[in-house]
Amino acid sequence: MKFKTRLYVTFITIIVLPLMLTSLAFCGIGLYLMNVQKGFPAAEFDYSVVSENMQEIVESTDKAFYVLQNQVKADASRLADKEYLERVNSEIARKSTYIIVRKGAELYYAGNEEAAKAIFPKLPGYGDGNISEDSGFYYDEFDKFVKQVDFLFPDGDEGSAFVVTKANSLISKHLLIDMFIAILLILIFTSIMLTQWIHKGVFNPVNELNVAMRKIKEGNFEYALQTDAKGEIGDLYRNYEDMRLRLKESTEESRESEEQNRELVSNISHDLKTPITAIKGYVEGIMDGVADTPEKMDKYIKTIYNKANDMERLINELTYYSRIDNNRIPYNFHRINVAEYFGDCLEEVGMDLEQRNIELNYSNLAAPDTVVIADPEQMKKVINNIISNSVKYMDKPHGVIDIRILDEVDSIRIEIEDNGKGIAQKDLSKIFERFYRTDASRNSAQGGSGIGLSIVKKIIEDHGGYIWATAKEGEGTCMHFVLRKYIELQDNV
């Protein structure tokens, strides 16, 4: 759930839920108070539910009534004393209860003159109704409960004292207390419910993310977070997972690159040490006079030259490796005729292979005018690298290298096959990886940095082609790569 939606739900819940529960509590408490009322003349559900209990009203009225009644029995003339009446009226606990004293037909005293004017004409006459101590009058139109005690004034006039109480004037103290407790419990319940909901939906996920980020800080990229949540929390979890996986991949690539760099340095150091040792040995032989004949001197110089070429090749491969990493191999593309280009290339390598007692066979099944777009120098490097690999791992007394150019409609396929020791099937998919060596066919004893075929793959792919290998252990290896033809569009006449 989105934070915005969660805020809306929280806002509505804070308002609606307490109101709904308060209404239920109000009705429940009101019904309860109505059921425990005693002495109320009508047991209907009306405003008395929200007012003081009728028993409390009667009790409050009776207190003043008994004071007046006892005073009549003791000395009725004292009710003619307005100061006494004022004192009794002020001692009544309820502010809505007051005393009215009538002398004859006139209002003699009123504890609340304004309220007394309305009900005074309705009060019963002297001795009317045979009122007992436990009964009284209830005036619906005034919501007033009245008790009457009759007496005689000192001058013999008839007098009546009335204790008047407004029935629905105040909210019941019990109802107030009960509703206060109910509202307090409702608010506590609402706050606990919302707190738990927000804690579960927001704080728990944030705490989990905090733990996960600490794991990332410590370098632990295996701590995964999975969630089906929607909204911002779900987005945070998914973004964390994307970040974790990318950091993990980047770290693994960095670690692998460091290992490859260390291996490259080790390979180059090993491969440079061999020709340098040989050069030093032959130079020392010349300096010591071992090469004492023109033939020996010529042999020593040629060997030194060849070893220097080997060193140059290794340094060139290292330079290419740096350019591959930076994607900065320089290309100079031209339209080249396939038959002419490969014919010239094979003339160059053919003489060297002949000296090594390796037979070179060449066949071109493509049309003589077949043209491709390629960089001549880079393609020559591809051919030289593949052939030098074939020569390096040749284990037969009479080596054979076959080069075939096949026509595939809109492209050509070049196959360079040898009868060397071959490559195991489990290694075929890996031989184009940088620094990869196999014990069977590319061990360090043979020399080489292990990046020759990765350079070949990079050059072929940059030409828009692709390369793969097939091999059989003990029988040989065949390298296949495909280049697209250049087809010139003809204008329609």
C-alpha positions as CSV (number, residue, x, y, z in Angstrom):
1,M,0.0,0.0,0.0
2,K,1.3,3.4,-0.9
3,F,2.2,5.9,1.9
4,K,-0.4,8.3,0.5
5,T,-3.2,5.7,0.7
6,R,-2.0,4.6,4.1
7,L,-2.2,8.2,5.4
8,Y,-5.8,8.5,4.0
9,V,-6.8,5.2,5.7
10,T,-5.2,6.4,9.0
11,F,-7.0,9.8,8.8
12,I,-10.4,8.2,8.1
13,T,-9.9,5.6,10.7
14,I,-9.0,8.1,13.4
15,I,-12.2,9.9,12.7
16,V,-14.7,7.2,11.8
17,L,-13.8,4.4,14.1
18,P,-13.9,6.4,17.4
19,L,-17.2,8.1,16.3
20,M,-18.7,4.7,15.5
21,L,-17.5,3.0,18.7
22,T,-18.5,6.1,20.8
23,S,-22.0,6.0,19.3
24,L,-22.3,2.3,20.1
25,A,-21.0,2.9,23.6
26,F,-23.4,5.9,24.1
27,C,-26.4,3.8,23.1
28,G,-25.3,0.8,25.2
29,I,-24.6,2.8,28.3
30,G,-27.8,4.8,27.8
31,L,-29.9,1.7,27.6
32,Y,-28.2,0.3,30.7
33,L,-28.9,3.4,32.7
34,M,-32.5,3.4,31.4
35,N,-33.0,-0.1,32.6
36,V,-31.7,0.6,36.1
37,Q,-33.9,3.6,36.6
38,K,-36.5,3.3,39.4
39,G,-39.5,5.4,40.0
40,F,-39.6,6.9,36.5
41,P,-43.2,7.1,35.4
42,A,-42.5,6.2,31.7
43,A,-40.0,3.5,30.8
44,E,-39.6,4.7,27.2
45,F,-36.3,5.4,25.5
46,D,-36.2,9.2,25.3
47,Y,-34.0,12.0,26.5
48,S,-33.9,10.6,30.0
49,V,-31.4,8.1,28.7
50,V,-28.8,10.9,28.4
51,S,-29.9,12.7,31.6
52,E,-29.4,12.0,35.2
53,N,-31.0,8.8,36.6
54,M,-34.6,9.5,37.8
55,Q,-33.8,8.0,41.1
56,E,-31.0,10.6,41.6
57,I,-33.5,13.4,40.7
58,V,-36.1,12.1,43.2
59,E,-33.4,11.7,45.9
60,S,-32.2,15.2,45.4
61,T,-35.8,16.5,45.5
62,D,-36.6,14.5,48.6
63,K,-33.7,16.0,50.5
64,A,-35.2,19.5,50.3
65,F,-38.7,18.1,50.6
66,Y,-37.9,16.4,53.9
67,V,-36.3,19.5,55.3
68,L,-39.5,21.5,54.6
69,Q,-41.7,18.8,55.7
70,N,-39.9,18.4,59.0
71,Q,-40.0,22.1,59.5
72,V,-43.7,22.2,59.0
73,K,-44.2,19.5,61.6
74,A,-41.8,21.3,64.0
75,D,-42.7,25.0,63.4
76,A,-44.7,25.8,60.2
77,S,-44.4,29.6,60.9
78,R,-40.7,29.5,60.0
79,L,-41.6,28.9,56.4
80,A,-42.8,32.5,56.4
81,D,-39.2,33.6,57.0
82,K,-37.7,34.3,53.6
83,E,-34.1,34.3,54.9
84,Y,-34.7,30.8,56.2
85,L,-36.2,29.8,52.8
86,E,-33.2,31.4,51.0
87,R,-30.8,29.4,53.2
88,V,-32.6,26.1,52.5
89,N,-32.7,26.9,48.8
90,S,-28.9,27.6,48.7
91,E,-28.1,24.3,50.5
92,I,-29.8,22.2,47.7
93,A,-27.0,20.3,45.9
94,R,-28.6,20.6,42.4
95,K,-28.6,24.0,40.8
96,S,-31.7,23.0,38.8
97,T,-33.7,22.3,42.0
98,Y,-35.3,25.2,43.8
99,I,-38.1,26.1,46.2
100,I,-41.3,27.9,45.5
101,V,-43.6,29.1,48.4
102,R,-47.2,30.2,47.7
103,K,-49.3,32.2,50.1
104,G,-52.9,31.9,49.1
105,A,-52.9,32.4,45.4
106,E,-49.8,34.6,45.3
107,L,-46.2,33.7,44.8
108,Y,-44.5,34.4,48.1
109,Y,-41.0,33.1,47.5
110,A,-39.1,31.6,44.6
111,G,-35.6,30.2,44.6
112,N,-35.5,30.8,40.8
113,E,-38.0,33.5,39.9
114,E,-37.7,33.2,36.1
115,A,-38.3,29.5,36.1
116,A,-41.0,29.8,38.8
117,K,-43.1,32.2,36.6
118,A,-43.6,29.5,34.0
119,I,-44.7,26.7,36.2
120,F,-46.4,28.6,39.0
121,P,-49.8,28.8,37.3
122,K,-49.7,25.0,36.8
123,L,-49.0,24.1,40.4
124,P,-51.7,22.2,42.3
125,G,-53.9,24.0,44.8
126,Y,-53.7,23.8,48.6
127,G,-54.4,20.1,49.6
128,D,-55.1,19.0,46.0
129,G,-54.3,15.4,45.0
130,N,-53.8,13.9,48.5
131,I,-50.0,13.9,47.8
132,S,-48.0,11.4,49.8
133,E,-44.4,11.6,50.8
134,D,-43.3,9.0,48.1
135,S,-45.1,10.6,45.2
136,G,-45.0,13.9,43.3
137,F,-46.0,15.6,40.1
138,Y,-44.2,15.3,36.8
139,Y,-44.9,18.0,34.2
140,D,-44.0,16.8,30.7
141,E,-44.2,20.2,29.1
142,F,-41.7,21.6,31.5
143,D,-39.7,18.5,32.2
144,K,-40.1,19.3,35.9
145,F,-40.6,17.0,38.9
146,V,-42.5,18.7,41.8
147,K,-43.2,17.7,45.4
148,Q,-45.6,19.7,47.6
149,V,-46.0,20.3,51.3
150,D,-48.9,22.3,52.7
151,F,-48.9,24.5,55.8
152,L,-50.6,27.5,57.4
153,F,-48.9,30.9,57.7
154,P,-48.9,32.6,61.1
155,D,-51.8,34.9,60.0
156,G,-53.9,31.8,59.1
157,D,-53.4,32.0,55.3
158,E,-53.0,28.8,53.4
159,G,-49.5,28.1,52.2
160,S,-47.8,25.5,50.0
161,A,-44.1,24.9,49.7
162,F,-43.0,23.2,46.4
163,V,-39.6,21.6,45.6
164,V,-39.2,21.8,41.8
165,T,-36.5,19.9,40.0
166,K,-35.8,20.0,36.2
167,A,-35.6,16.3,35.2
168,N,-33.4,16.6,32.0
169,S,-31.3,19.6,33.0
170,L,-28.0,17.9,33.5
171,I,-26.2,15.0,32.1
172,S,-26.0,12.1,34.5
173,K,-22.7,11.9,36.4
174,H,-22.8,8.1,35.9
175,L,-23.2,8.6,32.1
176,L,-20.4,11.1,32.0
177,I,-18.1,8.8,33.9
178,D,-19.0,5.8,31.8
179,M,-18.7,7.7,28.6
180,F,-15.4,9.1,29.6
181,I,-14.1,5.7,30.3
182,A,-15.6,4.3,27.1
183,I,-14.1,7.1,25.0
184,L,-10.7,6.6,26.7
185,L,-10.8,2.9,26.0
186,I,-11.9,3.5,22.4
187,L,-9.0,6.0,21.8
188,I,-6.5,3.6,23.3
189,F,-7.9,0.7,21.2
190,T,-7.8,2.9,18.0
191,S,-4.3,4.1,18.7
192,I,-3.0,0.6,19.4
193,M,-4.6,-0.8,16.3
194,L,-3.3,2.0,14.1
195,T,0.2,1.8,15.7
196,Q,0.4,-1.9,15.1
197,W,-0.8,-1.5,11.5
198,I,1.7,1.3,10.8
199,H,4.5,-0.6,12.7
200,K,3.9,-3.7,10.7
201,G,3.4,-1.9,7.4
202,V,6.2,0.7,7.7
203,F,8.6,0.4,10.6
204,N,9.2,-3.4,10.2
205,P,10.1,-3.1,6.5
206,V,12.3,-0.1,7.2
207,N,14.1,-2.0,10.0
208,E,14.6,-4.9,7.6
209,L,16.0,-2.5,5.0
210,N,18.3,-1.0,7.6
211,V,19.6,-4.5,8.5
212,A,20.0,-5.2,4.8
213,M,22.0,-2.0,4.2
214,R,24.3,-2.8,7.1
215,K,25.0,-6.1,5.4
216,I,25.8,-4.3,2.2
217,K,28.1,-2.0,4.1
218,E,29.9,-5.0,5.6
219,G,30.3,-6.5,2.1
220,N,27.7,-9.2,2.4
221,F,25.8,-9.3,-0.9
222,E,23.9,-12.5,-0.1
223,Y,21.3,-11.0,2.2
224,A,18.2,-11.0,0.0
225,L,14.9,-9.2,0.7
226,Q,11.7,-10.7,-0.9
227,T,8.3,-9.1,-0.6
228,D,4.9,-9.0,-2.4
229,A,4.1,-5.6,-1.0
230,K,3.0,-2.8,-3.3
231,G,3.6,0.9,-3.2
232,E,6.7,2.6,-1.9
233,I,7.8,-0.2,0.5
234,G,7.6,-2.8,-2.4
235,D,9.6,-0.4,-4.6
236,L,12.2,0.0,-1.9
237,Y,12.6,-3.8,-1.5
238,R,12.8,-4.3,-5.3
239,N,15.3,-1.4,-5.7
240,Y,17.4,-2.9,-2.9
241,E,17.4,-6.3,-4.6
242,D,18.4,-4.7,-7.9
243,M,21.2,-2.7,-6.2
244,R,22.3,-5.8,-4.3
245,L,22.5,-8.0,-7.4
246,R,24.3,-5.3,-9.4
247,L,26.8,-4.7,-6.6
248,K,27.3,-8.4,-6.2
249,E,27.8,-8.8,-10.0
250,S,30.2,-5.7,-10.0
251,T,32.1,-7.1,-7.1
252,E,32.5,-10.5,-8.7
253,E,33.5,-8.9,-12.0
254,S,36.1,-6.8,-10.2
255,R,37.4,-9.8,-8.3
256,E,37.5,-11.8,-11.5
257,S,39.3,-8.9,-13.3
258,E,41.9,-8.7,-10.6
259,E,42.5,-12.5,-10.8
260,Q,42.8,-12.2,-14.6
261,N,45.2,-9.3,-14.2
262,R,47.3,-11.3,-11.8
263,E,47.2,-14.2,-14.2
264,L,48.1,-12.0,-17.1
265,V,51.1,-10.6,-15.2
266,S,52.2,-14.2,-14.3
267,N,51.8,-15.4,-17.8
268,I,53.6,-12.5,-19.4
269,S,56.4,-12.7,-16.9
270,H,56.7,-16.5,-17.5
271,D,56.6,-16.1,-21.3
272,L,59.0,-13.2,-21.4
273,K,61.5,-14.9,-19.1
274,T,62.0,-17.8,-21.6
275,P,63.0,-15.6,-24.6
276,I,65.0,-13.3,-22.4
277,T,67.0,-16.2,-20.9
278,A,67.6,-17.6,-24.4
279,I,68.7,-14.2,-25.7
280,K,71.1,-13.7,-22.8
281,G,72.5,-17.2,-23.3
282,Y,73.1,-16.7,-27.0
283,V,74.6,-13.2,-26.5
284,E,76.9,-14.6,-23.8
285,G,77.9,-17.4,-26.3
286,I,78.8,-14.7,-28.9
287,M,80.7,-12.7,-26.2
288,D,82.6,-15.8,-25.1
289,G,83.5,-16.7,-28.6
290,V,81.4,-19.9,-28.7
291,A,80.0,-18.8,-32.1
292,D,83.4,-19.1,-33.7
293,T,82.2,-19.9,-37.2
294,P,80.1,-17.8,-39.6
295,E,77.4,-20.6,-39.5
296,K,77.2,-20.6,-35.7
297,M,77.2,-16.8,-35.6
298,D,74.3,-16.7,-38.2
299,K,72.4,-19.3,-36.2
300,Y,72.8,-17.4,-32.9
301,I,71.8,-14.1,-34.5
302,K,68.6,-15.7,-36.1
303,T,67.7,-17.3,-32.7
304,I,68.1,-13.9,-30.9
305,Y,66.0,-12.3,-33.6
306,N,63.2,-14.9,-33.3
307,K,63.2,-14.6,-29.5
308,A,63.0,-10.8,-29.8
309,N,60.0,-11.3,-32.2
310,D,58.4,-13.6,-29.6
311,M,58.8,-10.8,-27.0
312,E,57.4,-8.3,-29.4
313,R,54.3,-10.5,-30.0
314,L,53.7,-10.9,-26.3
315,I,54.0,-7.1,-25.8
316,N,51.6,-6.5,-28.7
317,E,49.1,-9.0,-27.1
318,L,49.3,-7.0,-23.9
319,T,48.7,-3.8,-25.8
320,Y,45.7,-5.4,-27.5
321,Y,44.4,-6.6,-24.1
322,S,44.5,-3.0,-22.8
323,R,42.6,-1.8,-25.9
324,I,40.0,-4.5,-25.6
325,D,39.3,-3.5,-22.0
326,N,38.9,0.1,-23.0
327,N,37.1,-0.8,-26.2
328,R,39.6,1.2,-28.2
329,I,40.8,-1.2,-30.9
330,P,41.5,1.0,-34.0
331,Y,39.7,-0.1,-37.2
332,N,40.1,1.1,-40.7
333,F,37.4,-0.6,-42.8
334,H,37.8,-1.2,-46.5
335,R,36.0,-3.1,-49.2
336,I,38.3,-6.1,-49.8
337,N,38.1,-8.9,-52.3
338,V,38.0,-12.2,-50.4
339,A,39.9,-14.3,-53.0
340,E,42.7,-11.8,-53.4
341,Y,43.0,-10.9,-49.7
342,F,43.2,-14.5,-48.4
343,G,45.5,-15.5,-51.3
344,D,48.0,-12.8,-50.2
345,C,47.7,-13.7,-46.5
346,L,48.4,-17.4,-47.1
347,E,51.4,-16.6,-49.2
348,E,52.9,-14.9,-46.2
349,V,52.2,-17.7,-43.7
350,G,52.8,-20.5,-46.2
351,M,56.6,-20.0,-46.2
352,D,56.8,-20.1,-42.4
353,L,54.6,-23.2,-42.2
354,E,56.7,-25.0,-44.8
355,Q,59.9,-24.4,-42.7
356,R,58.1,-26.0,-39.8
357,N,57.1,-29.1,-41.9
358,I,53.4,-28.2,-41.8
359,E,51.3,-28.6,-44.9
360,L,49.0,-25.8,-45.8
361,N,45.9,-26.5,-48.0
362,Y,43.7,-23.7,-49.3
363,S,40.3,-23.8,-51.1
364,N,38.0,-21.0,-52.0
365,L,34.4,-22.0,-52.9
366,A,33.1,-18.4,-53.0
367,A,32.7,-16.4,-56.2
368,P,35.9,-14.6,-57.4
369,D,34.2,-11.2,-57.0
370,T,33.0,-11.7,-53.4
371,V,33.6,-8.6,-51.3
372,V,33.5,-8.0,-47.6
373,I,33.8,-4.9,-45.5
374,A,36.8,-5.4,-43.1
375,D,39.9,-4.0,-41.7
376,P,42.8,-5.8,-43.5
377,E,45.3,-5.5,-40.7
378,Q,42.9,-6.7,-38.0
379,M,41.7,-9.6,-40.1
380,K,45.3,-10.6,-40.7
381,K,45.7,-10.7,-36.9
382,V,42.7,-13.0,-36.7
383,I,44.2,-15.4,-39.3
384,N,47.7,-15.2,-37.8
385,N,46.4,-15.8,-34.2
386,I,44.4,-18.9,-35.2
387,I,47.2,-20.4,-37.3
388,S,49.8,-19.7,-34.6
389,N,47.6,-21.5,-32.2
390,S,47.4,-24.5,-34.6
391,V,51.2,-24.5,-35.0
392,K,51.7,-24.1,-31.2
393,Y,49.6,-27.1,-30.3
394,M,50.6,-29.3,-33.3
395,D,51.6,-32.8,-31.9
396,K,52.0,-34.7,-35.2
397,P,55.3,-35.2,-37.1
398,H,53.6,-34.0,-40.3
399,G,51.2,-31.2,-39.5
400,V,48.3,-30.2,-41.8
401,I,46.3,-27.0,-41.8
402,D,43.3,-26.6,-44.1
403,I,41.8,-23.2,-44.9
404,R,38.4,-23.2,-46.6
405,I,36.2,-20.3,-47.7
406,L,32.6,-21.3,-48.1
407,D,29.8,-19.3,-49.7
408,E,26.6,-18.9,-47.6
409,V,24.4,-16.7,-49.8
410,D,24.7,-13.4,-47.9
411,S,27.8,-14.2,-46.0
412,I,31.0,-16.3,-46.2
413,R,32.3,-18.8,-43.7
414,I,36.0,-19.3,-43.2
415,E,37.2,-22.6,-41.7
416,I,40.8,-23.1,-40.4
417,E,41.3,-26.7,-39.5
418,D,44.4,-28.5,-38.2
419,N,45.3,-32.1,-37.2
420,G,46.7,-31.1,-33.9
421,K,45.9,-32.5,-30.4
422,G,42.4,-31.0,-30.4
423,I,40.4,-29.6,-27.5
424,A,38.1,-31.4,-25.1
425,Q,34.4,-30.9,-25.5
426,K,34.1,-29.4,-22.0
427,D,36.6,-26.7,-22.9
428,L,35.2,-25.7,-26.3
429,S,32.7,-23.1,-24.9
430,K,35.4,-21.5,-22.8
431,I,38.4,-21.1,-25.2
432,F,37.4,-17.6,-26.3
433,E,37.4,-16.4,-22.7
434,R,40.3,-14.2,-21.6
435,F,43.2,-16.1,-20.0
436,Y,41.4,-19.4,-20.3
437,R,43.8,-22.4,-20.6
438,T,43.2,-26.1,-20.8
439,D,45.6,-28.7,-19.6
440,A,45.0,-30.7,-22.7
441,S,45.7,-28.1,-25.3
442,R,46.7,-24.7,-23.8
443,N,49.1,-25.3,-20.9
444,S,51.6,-22.7,-19.8
445,A,54.5,-24.8,-21.0
446,Q,53.5,-23.9,-24.5
447,G,53.7,-20.2,-23.8
448,G,51.2,-17.5,-24.6
449,S,49.2,-15.1,-22.5
450,G,45.9,-16.8,-22.9
451,I,44.2,-13.8,-24.6
452,G,44.9,-14.6,-28.3
453,L,41.5,-16.2,-29.0
454,S,39.6,-13.6,-26.9
455,I,41.2,-10.9,-29.2
456,V,40.1,-12.9,-32.3
457,K,36.5,-13.1,-31.0
458,K,36.4,-9.4,-30.3
459,I,37.7,-8.5,-33.8
460,I,35.2,-10.8,-35.5
461,E,32.3,-9.5,-33.5
462,D,33.3,-5.9,-34.2
463,H,33.1,-6.8,-37.9
464,G,29.5,-7.9,-37.4
465,G,30.4,-11.6,-37.5
466,Y,30.6,-14.5,-35.1
467,I,33.0,-17.3,-34.4
468,W,32.9,-20.8,-32.9
469,A,35.1,-23.9,-32.7
470,T,34.7,-27.6,-33.2
471,A,37.2,-30.2,-32.1
472,K,38.0,-33.8,-31.4
473,E,40.7,-34.8,-28.9
474,G,43.7,-36.4,-30.6
475,E,42.4,-35.5,-34.1
476,G,42.4,-31.7,-34.4
477,T,40.5,-28.4,-34.1
478,C,38.5,-26.4,-36.6
479,M,37.8,-22.7,-36.1
480,H,34.8,-21.3,-38.0
481,F,34.0,-17.6,-38.4
482,V,31.4,-15.8,-40.5
483,L,31.6,-12.4,-42.3
484,R,28.8,-10.7,-44.1
485,K,29.2,-10.0,-47.8
486,Y,29.2,-6.5,-49.2
487,I,26.3,-6.3,-51.7
488,E,26.1,-3.2,-53.8
489,L,22.6,-2.0,-54.5
490,Q,21.7,-1.7,-58.2
491,D,19.7,1.4,-59.3
492,N,16.4,0.5,-61.0
493,V,16.2,1.9,-64.5
